[in-house]
Amino acid sequence: MTDTVLLKSVVKKSPYKIGFMAKKCNLSRSGLNNKMNGKQQFNQFEIGTLCELLDLDLLERERIFFAKKVSLKET
């Protein structure tokens, strides 16, 4: 399960816009937004692409995309 709050935090700090990241993941903007909001799951390609774009290390990847317990709302 994706920790959407943590993912959004990392994306916000990145130099990339949602449209650019969506295109790199072969998604529409709304498709990426759906995944970032937890409405759909990311696939392996999308996770790999976002990890590369956002320069995530293994620990960050695990915390964001393979969270056992996720934040339910932003603080």
C-alpha positions, -999 to +999 in steps of 0.1 A: +000+000+000+013+035-009+019+061+018+003+089-002+012+116+023+049+108+022+048+105-016+031+139-020+057+154+003+086+141-017+069+151-050+063+187-036+100+190-029+111+178-063+118+201-093+093+182-115+057+190-123+029+164-122+025+165-160+061+157-166+062+128-141+029+114-155+044+115-190+075+096-179+053+070-162+032+067-194+001+080-175-022+109-179-021+137-152-054+124-138-041+088-138-010+098-118-032+119-095-055+089-089-025+067-080-010+095-058-043+097-040-045+060-033-074+053-057-053+030-078-021+011-072+013+019-089+028-008-111+064-019-111+074+004-141+058+034-125+074+028-091+108+024-108+103+056-129+093+077-099+121+063-078+146+074-105+130+108-110+127+116-073+161+101-065+147+078-039+169+053-021+158+018-011+145+028+023+125+057+009+111+035-018+100+009+008+085+035+031+065+051+003+054+023-020+054-007+003+041+008+035+024-016+058+008+013+078+000+045+059-009+080+069-046+087+064-044+125+063-018+152+059-006+170+090 
